């Protein structure tokens, strides 16, 4: 965006647009109880071991999709992998008492523990200047219009 004096200004929507265009890959989820997080992400080419650094112990945002619909956009300041793990554990009712993921509970009430057709997009991203991850997450929510990010909505 350009302001009235011709200076280029980056907005939170610009950052969200760049994240969406820079990270177009949709990863499928494979439940793997013997792994640290309990799952692996893969494409048709196979498990993406080289991509593990993109979501374990890396902060940023993620979006979860079922078919062509975005279900949820989330963020983590510590580990995208941990948040995805909580999503999957909550769907499978394997969360510890100190863990939860309210959107995963909504998902489970609608689809049970069926992960068929579920994919994930990853947006590794640190805080951007004066914009927080929460602000960037809100911009992604506006752009992707996820079904389960509506607060207080029940199935």
C-alpha positions as CSV (number, residue, x, y, z in Angstrom):
1,X,0.0,0.0,0.0
2,X,1.2,3.5,-0.7
3,X,0.4,6.4,1.6
4,X,-0.5,10.0,0.5
5,X,3.2,11.0,0.3
6,X,4.1,8.1,-1.9
7,X,5.8,5.9,0.8
8,X,5.3,2.2,0.6
9,X,3.5,1.0,3.8
10,X,3.2,-2.7,4.7
11,X,-0.1,-3.7,6.2
12,X,-1.0,-6.8,8.2
13,X,-3.1,-7.9,5.1
14,X,0.1,-7.6,2.9
15,X,1.9,-9.9,5.3
16,X,-1.0,-12.4,5.2
17,X,-1.1,-12.3,1.4
18,X,2.6,-13.0,1.2
19,X,2.3,-15.9,3.6
20,X,-0.5,-17.4,1.6
21,X,1.3,-17.0,-1.7
22,X,4.7,-18.2,-0.3
23,X,3.2,-21.3,1.3
24,X,0.8,-22.8,-1.2
25,X,1.4,-26.5,-0.3
26,X,-1.3,-28.5,1.4
27,X,0.1,-31.4,3.6
28,X,-1.9,-34.5,4.4
29,X,-1.8,-35.8,8.0
30,X,-0.5,-39.3,8.9
31,X,-1.2,-40.5,12.4
32,X,2.0,-41.9,13.8
33,X,1.8,-42.7,17.5
34,X,5.5,-43.6,17.7
35,X,6.6,-40.1,16.7
36,X,7.2,-37.2,19.1
37,X,4.1,-35.3,18.0
38,X,1.9,-38.3,17.1
39,X,1.7,-37.4,13.4
40,X,3.6,-36.6,10.3
41,X,2.8,-34.4,7.4
42,X,3.2,-35.7,3.8
43,X,2.3,-35.1,0.2
44,X,1.8,-37.6,-2.6
45,X,5.6,-37.8,-2.8
46,X,5.9,-39.1,0.7
47,X,6.6,-38.1,4.3
48,X,8.2,-34.7,4.4
49,X,11.0,-35.3,6.9
50,X,13.0,-32.3,5.5
51,X,9.9,-30.1,6.4
52,X,9.9,-31.0,10.0
53,X,12.0,-28.0,10.8
54,X,9.2,-25.9,9.3
55,X,6.8,-26.8,12.1
56,X,8.5,-28.4,15.1
57,X,9.7,-25.7,17.5
58,X,9.0,-23.0,15.0
59,X,6.6,-20.2,15.6
60,X,4.0,-19.0,13.1
61,X,0.5,-19.8,11.8
62,X,-1.3,-22.8,10.3
63,X,-4.6,-23.5,8.6
64,X,-6.5,-26.8,8.7
65,X,-8.7,-27.7,5.8
66,X,-11.2,-30.5,5.0
67,X,-11.8,-30.8,1.3
68,X,-11.9,-27.4,-0.1
69,X,-13.0,-25.7,3.1
70,X,-10.8,-24.0,5.6
71,X,-11.8,-25.2,9.1
72,X,-9.4,-23.4,11.4
73,X,-6.5,-20.9,11.4
74,X,-4.2,-20.9,14.4
75,X,-1.0,-19.5,15.6
76,X,1.8,-20.5,18.0
77,X,4.6,-18.5,19.5
78,X,6.6,-21.7,20.2
79,X,5.8,-24.6,17.9
80,X,3.3,-25.0,15.1
81,X,3.9,-28.8,15.5
82,X,2.7,-28.7,19.2
83,X,-0.5,-26.9,18.2
84,X,-1.2,-29.4,15.4
85,X,-0.5,-32.2,17.8
86,X,-3.0,-30.8,20.3
87,X,-5.6,-30.6,17.4
88,X,-5.1,-34.2,16.5
89,X,-4.9,-35.4,20.1
90,X,-8.2,-33.6,20.9
91,X,-10.0,-35.1,17.9
92,X,-8.8,-38.5,19.0
93,X,-9.8,-37.8,22.7
94,X,-6.2,-38.4,23.8
95,X,-5.5,-34.9,25.3
96,X,-4.0,-34.7,28.8
97,X,-6.2,-32.8,31.4
98,X,-3.9,-29.7,31.0
99,X,-4.3,-29.7,27.1
100,X,-7.1,-28.6,25.0
101,X,-8.1,-27.3,21.6
102,X,-11.6,-25.9,21.5
103,X,-11.8,-25.9,17.7
104,X,-10.8,-29.5,17.6
105,X,-13.6,-30.3,20.1
106,X,-16.0,-28.5,17.7
107,X,-14.6,-30.5,14.8
108,X,-15.0,-33.8,16.7
109,X,-18.7,-32.9,17.5
110,X,-19.3,-32.5,13.7
111,X,-17.1,-35.2,12.1
112,X,-16.0,-37.5,14.9
113,X,-12.4,-38.5,14.6
114,X,-12.4,-38.8,10.8
115,X,-9.3,-37.1,9.4
116,X,-10.0,-38.2,5.8
117,X,-9.7,-35.2,3.5
118,X,-7.9,-33.1,6.1
119,X,-4.9,-31.1,5.1
120,X,-2.7,-28.5,6.7
121,X,-0.9,-25.4,5.4
122,X,2.0,-24.0,7.3
123,X,3.1,-20.4,7.6
124,X,6.3,-20.1,9.6
125,X,6.5,-16.5,10.6
126,X,8.0,-14.5,13.5
127,X,6.6,-11.2,14.7
128,X,6.7,-8.7,11.9
129,X,7.8,-5.2,13.0
130,X,4.9,-3.6,14.8
131,X,2.5,-6.5,13.9
132,X,2.0,-9.3,16.3
133,X,1.3,-12.9,15.3
134,X,-2.2,-12.5,16.6
135,X,-2.8,-9.6,14.2
136,X,-1.4,-11.6,11.3
137,X,-3.6,-14.6,12.4
138,X,-6.7,-12.3,12.4
139,X,-5.8,-11.2,8.8
140,X,-5.5,-14.9,7.7
141,X,-8.8,-15.6,9.4
142,X,-10.4,-12.7,7.4
143,X,-8.9,-14.0,4.2
144,X,-9.6,-17.8,4.7
145,X,-12.9,-17.5,6.5
146,X,-12.5,-20.7,8.6
147,X,-15.6,-22.5,9.9
148,X,-14.3,-23.2,13.4
149,X,-12.7,-19.9,14.4
150,X,-16.0,-18.4,15.4
151,X,-16.0,-17.9,19.1
152,X,-18.8,-19.5,21.0
153,X,-20.2,-21.3,17.9
154,X,-21.2,-24.8,18.8
155,X,-22.1,-27.7,16.5
